[in-house]
Amino acid sequence: MRDILARSVDYGKSLGAQYVEVRTQTLFKTLLTTKDGTVEGAKEGTEGGAAVRALVDGAWGFVSLGKLEPKLLTKAVGEAVGLAKAASSHVKSPVELAQVKTINDRVVASSKKNPKDVSMEQKISDVLAMDKAVLGHDNRIKSCTISYLDVTGTSYFVNSDGTNIEQDKLYVWSRILASAKQGSVFASAREEIGSTSGYEIFDIETPQKLGTTVAKRTVEQLKAKTPKGGAFPAVIGPNVVGVFIHEAMGHLAEADLTLSGSVLFDKLGKQIASDAVTVYDDGTIEGAFGSFKYDDEGVRTQKTPLIEKGTLTGLMNDRETAHKLNMKPTGNARAEDFRFEPIIRMRNTYLAAGDSSFEELVEDVDFGYYLKSFRGGQANLDGTFQVGIQEAYEIVKGQIGEPVRSASISGNTLETLRRVDAVGKDFELWPGRCGKGQTAFICDGGPHIRVGEVTVGGGA
């Protein structure tokens, strides 16, 4: 395969391209969906394809194909070069790429339980065990939907700089959604797990444990009250900290979006948060859902500081934005699969731990909220954000009080980061899937933190 790809790259260069890269992959996938004890979908199979990018006179040409045949690949390279040549006469800002180290490597995924070696019957049994744990916990739980996905396989990357990488892929992921009803009150909850280590994740997060966690969270919401609306101090758990850092901060620090006008555009080197805040995007954490060794431009992944003690010190770059900003590529160029061009994506994005205990975070709050688990979130380039909360509690005179439901927080990212006045010494990462025109597997998280004031949505 490497020789075939190398010849394809050389062919692209002979046609006049300044740079050519070819990615191929062969992946085996399992997809499962269950609803209320019934298997609604179960399929598995292998798919493969290739992607070609060619750079000619400052313009990209991109072609993908669904068959790994040498003749078709050669044709695709010619088409990519042709597209780049056609686009080059219209490009306003010619693309240039930052120089990177040439790599020749083989990356092998290791696991105690490769999901490909686990039977479909076992996977169905484990998913239905989660379902049973949810629905059997309380008769007020009315519905449970579970999705399961695993991906294994190998990708190849060869470019005209001389880089040649063969890299295994291994992902295991599942999500549980549950709902409950009591009288006129409706409640729902969710949980996700994900790993790049293997199917052994279900030995740690067992189906019974996962199902019970979601069931308890769902039922707890039935007795919860609506929060007061307004600005309050809040202690925010790692699950909510993660989605806030990902949505409200992380996307703003993806250099393509920064250059498109995010609120961080002119903030490099400036204080944008309290001294207690340090944020990283890190692709090197073993087993984390957003980890890998090389990105889809053949750049080695790394631990990238974004905020250090409140100061914006870095962005996430691919080779193109790194050249524009006179920075170094950070290994954040990722493509969902061979059908897509690589773009800047997060990996494992988190707020670093501090030195406060949970009790210390809570004890100084006269009245506020403990926001433990998120429901969803979104943010805008101007720095405004909104995060839905699925599990939250009042804090009254330094003690955790009654549960509240249907809460949300909103505000301005930079103002909220400046109001972080204490950071916990605990730390958790949570897996997820991020959409930005294509899907990427990621993690986010951090410690518990305390924010002096955040806008909480609720009743009057």
Number of C-alpha atoms within 10 A of each C-alpha: 10 13 9 13 23 20 14 27 26 17 17 28 20 11 13 15 28 16 22 25 28 27 24 25 22 20 19 18 20 19 18 20 20 20 18 17 17 11 15 12 11 14 11 15 9 12 13 18 20 27 26 31 28 31 27 26 18 22 23 24 24 21 23 22 17 16 13 15 12 14 9 14 24 18 12 23 30 23 19 25 30 21 20 23 21 15 16 20 12 11 14 9 9 15 18 17 16 16 13 15 11 14 17 13 12 12 15 12 17 13 14 10 14 19 24 18 8 11 10 17 8 10 19 16 13 16 25 22 18 24 29 18 19 32 22 14 16 14 12 19 22 17 17 25 22 24 17 21 19 23 21 21 19 18 21 21 25 28 25 20 16 14 19 21 21 20 20 20 18 28 23 24 23 20 19 24 21 26 23 23 18 14 7 6 11 17 23 26 25 22 21 18 18 28 25 25 21 24 24 16 18 17 8 10 12 15 21 17 16 22 28 20 17 25 29 15 20 27 24 18 24 21 14 18 17 14 22 17 15 14 16 17 23 27 29 24 25 27 24 29 25 30 28 28 22 28 22 28 27 25 24 28 28 25 26 21 17 20 17 12 14 20 20 23 15 11 14 15 13 13 17 22 22 20 17 21 24 22 25 24 29 25 28 19 15 12 18 24 29 29 23 25 16 24 23 26 25 24 21 19 20 20 16 21 17 24 27 21 16 21 20 21 18 22 30 31 26 29 23 20 24 21 17 15 13 9 16 19 25 24 29 31 25 23 20 16 23 23 17 17 21 20 21 25 30 27 33 26 29 30 28 21 20 19 13 17 16 18 12 15 21 24 14 14 21 14 17 27 29 24 28 18 23 25 19 15 19 15 22 17 19 15 19 17 19 22 23 21 24 24 24 27 23 22 24 17 14 17 18 19 16 14 21 25 22 20 25 22 21 20 19 17 24 19 16 20 21 18 18 23 16 22 27 24 16 18 17 18 20 25 24 21 15 17 10 10 9 17 14 20 24 24 29 32 25 29 28 30 31 25 19 19 19 21 18 25 21 17 12 8
